[in-house]
Amino acid sequence: MSDTHSAMRRALLILSGPALLLLALCLPCFGPLNARFGFGILFWMVWWWITTAVDIKLTCLVPIFVVCVYSYMPLGKVLEAYVHKEAALIFGATAITSAWVRWGFAKRLALNFLLRVSGNVRAQTAGWFILCGVTSFVVGNTTVAAMFAPVAVASLMYAGYSNNEERWNSRAASNILIAVAWGASVGGMATPLGGGQSVVTYGLLNKYLGHNIYFLDWTLRMLPVSVLVVLGVGIMMYFMKTDRENFGGSKEFYRQELARLGPMSYEEKVSFYGFALAIALAVLQPLYAPYTKGPQWAWLQPTQLFCIIPLLLLFWPSRGVKGESILSPRTLRDHFPVTILFMWPAAVALSKILGATGASAVFGQWITPFVGISDGFSIVAWSVAANALSQVTSDTAAAGVMVPLAIEAMNHWNGLQFGAVPWVWITGAAISWSYAVASATGAQGIVAGYGANLRTMFLWGLAAAAISVAVTILYFWLAVVVLGLDFYILPPA
């Protein structure tokens, strides 16, 4: 009987997705027919993402299924919507860090850090959060969680939590896993490499301005608010309720595991230095860009670099394992988060479809009266709306929806040619604080599979989101409204 009830419930959840599309088509408040299709597709995808009624990868194909039934756009245009030149950036960076996992560098990084953190549960919770948060400045959230969650679980097993049920029922153990997931998510906007949401926002901002902005210009604007949020949420995590104050013997475990790894291998060095080289060239781009113009220097663009380096690693032979390269097809198969191949293009496609169908313009008409009350109120409105959407869908999908809406609604703010620029920074920042729901980022989904308590994640995640949004609002209110900093108001030079 329970199996029948479960099957009926799943069928209802699945059918509710297309039902929301049909409902949107019947409501004139969603604008012309094509705009209603845009909203209907959005509601359908959001519902399936929230309820996880179907695999998240299948949800990413909804726009294609709908266009096959009704041509709200030419089929070719819908398929083209899934393609974006920045794809090489996020896929390449993720591929390199897959090699980190294969050769043990990710584990070495975590163990070295945790050896310097006390055995106190609260300190370790905050420590995991900060380690993953800083790493997520340059590595996507799903990859960060895939790198560090197994190390955290191994440590918890050493402390006595040997299975998912024990970790679920322990506040201390669950807090550690949640810290990994939230840390993996919190740094997503600090650089254009922080995750799918930052790459989506970076691409949309470049398109809006008509040229590519430097990584350094982006980082200088987004790193300060990211650091403040890391500190704010890190303090909250230190004071989260726990049922245990110390993990006895944890440091000894880290020391033993590090000794077992031995000295840094050749493969670890090559994979790490390759990533570091790409990061360094991206950050230093403003210094050499004036002297490297022309097609012969195109390879120095960050997107191209993060495509070239993993391609080289695919042919770079390992010294430790005969017949294997530093980045092998097997490494990609075992350690590359496949969901990112679907989720990121789907978010880009959803963004383009909302614009092409006119749904973005309709939403802009709705929100304009509210954001026009005052600049301070506008900052609150965009921050809260963007963060709320990222909690129930995913940060990448929310970026694909909210950033184009911000550009559309605020395009001529204060009579400026690029008036939406500060609102892209504000909206993009708020999107990254996705903590409450397991489907919000790949990181939450990973730790859920290791036994993280989802009730704890939801309740404390709302508190963490409130802190993060409050920091975002206060920061940009001071920067944009009080100080009127051209640094944020005007496009990067």
C-alpha positions, 0 to 999 in steps of 0.5 A: 500500500505504501509503495502505491501511495509513493508512486501516486505521490510521485506521479502527482508531483511530476504532472504538477510541472506541466500543469503549472505551464497550462495554468500560466497559459490561461492567465492574462496577467503573464502577458502575451501568449509567448511570454506566458510560455516563458513563465510556464516553463520557468514554473515547471522547471522550478517545481521539478527542481524544488520537489526533485520529482524527476532527476535534475538533469531531466528537468534541464530538458523541459524547454526542448520538450515544450518547443517540440509540442508547441513552437513558442520559439524556433526549435533551432533557437531553443537548442542554440540557447543551451550554448554559451562561450563561457562553458569552456571556463567552468567545464575546464576549471572543474576538469582540472580540479577533478585531477586534484581529487584523483591524485590526492591533492584535494585531500592533502589540502583539507588535511593540512588545513584541519591539522591547524584547527583544534578538535573542538566541534565548533572550531571544526565546523567554522574551519570546514566552512572557511576552508571550503568558502575560500576554495569556492572563490575559484572552484565551483560549489559542486566540485568543492563539495566533491573534493572535501565531503569524503575527507570530512566523512572519513574524519567523522567515521574516525570520531565514531559516526560510521553510517548515514543514520548516525551522522543524521542524528548527530548535530555535531556530525551533521553540522560538519557536513552542512559546513562543507556544503555551505562553504562550497556555496558561499564563495561563488561570486568572489571570482568568475570561477566560483560556480555556474552562477558566477559564470552565468552572471559574468557572461550576461554582464559582458554581453550587456556591456559589449566587451569582456571585463577583466577577472581582476575588476570582477574580483575587486568588486565581489570579493569584499562582500563575499569575505564579509558574508563568510565571516558573518555566517562562519560566526553563526556556524560556530554557535550552532547547537551541537550535541558534542563539544570535542571530537577525540583523536581527530587531529591524530587521524588527520596526521596519520592520513597525511603521513599515509599520503607521503610527499606531494606527488608529481601528478599533484604538482602538475595539476595544481600548478596548471590551475594556479597558472591559469588563475595567475594569468587571469588575475594579471590580465590587465597588466599584459592585455595592452601588449597582447592584442590580436588573434595570435594572443587569443589563447591568453583569454581566461576562457581559452586558458581553462580550455587549453590546460585541461586539454594538455593534461589529458595528454600529460603522462603520469609518472606514478601510474603507467599508461595513465595521463594526469587528467584521464577519461577515467578521472573525468568519469569518476570525479567530474560532477556530470550534473554541471554539464546539464545544469549550467547550460539549462540555466543559460537557456532559461535566461535566453528563453525568458528574454526571447519570449518577453517574460523578462519584459513582463516581470520588469513591468511588475517590479518597476513600481516597487524598485522605483520607490527608492534606491534603498528599497530597490536594493532590498527588493532585488536582494531578497527576490534573488536570494529567495529564488536561489533557495528554491531552484538553484543558484545557477538557475536563479542567475539565469532568471534574475540577472537578465530581469535586473538588466531589463528593469534597471537598464536606464537607472539614474539616466545612465547608459549602463544603469543596470551595472550596480544591480547586476553586482547586487543581484549576483551577490544575493543569488550566491547565498543558497543554503536551505534546500538540498536542491539549491546547489550540487554541494547540498545534494552531495552532503545530503547523500552522506547523511547531513540532516536536511531539517537542520540544513533548512532551518539554519539555512534560512538563518544563514541566508538572512544574515547573508542577505542583510550583509549584502543589503547593508554593503551595497546600500553604503557603497551605492546609496550612501557613498555613491561609489563609481567603482560599483555604479559605473562599468569597469573600465 
